[in-house]
């Protein structure tokens, strides 16, 4: 169980957090369903507007807000900022073909991620992993293997903090330090960022955008963290996917690793071509830093 506490906060910040701790706990109890279990992306479309200090005092990892699948919110990206730099080849899409991006969050975990990679290798499929900086540092061999196999290694923050509850400097540090950890291992700087819990605001978009990163959400939520059931994960994915969807899963669960082979076979049987998130997005043009993408449609 990771802890988000005490990471590079100034004494003033810690003091402010402590000051509100009693109010915080009470408010957090009212506002959130507190869970010690896993807490993955929960279809949050935006950060809660109230009780931020309360939630901060309660600890970002204690918030678990299962909620319905998000309605994809396609946005018309403003084309003014500089494009995200990427070294991968320009993907080409063929009319009539169906494309899908599988994405895996929260890893790597040497055991479960290793199993996912074995299956990807067997199935000759490439996906996008949104990894945590602190895990990347510990599991550099797994990250290297992801990258060497042609998968995309993208940024999911340093320690899965609920970033919209933190000052902008913390947002910036988490994104920058994770990019640096990934680059040290793969030689490539990520260009895509997925906010933990799907929680975003304008400040986070700005912090990501300033570092040349586009925000990538999802359009199909397998809710694998909730069901912990390989059959359900495979069935949900097969039932919901459509052309240009972005599917979210978590390679930290054994049940998800169990489902991946079926997920891929179902997609292939359905005529889908599996591509990385960057490849999918670039079929519509280069992703714009600070812009949000829910699918490749
Ligand atoms: Zn996550």
Boltz pocket constraint, residues with backbone or C-beta under 6 A from the ligand:
constraints:
  - pocket:
      binder: B
      contacts: [[A, 39], [A, 40], [A, 41], [A, 105], [A, 106], [A, 156], [A, 160], [A, 195], [A, 196], [A, 197]]
      max_distance: 6.0
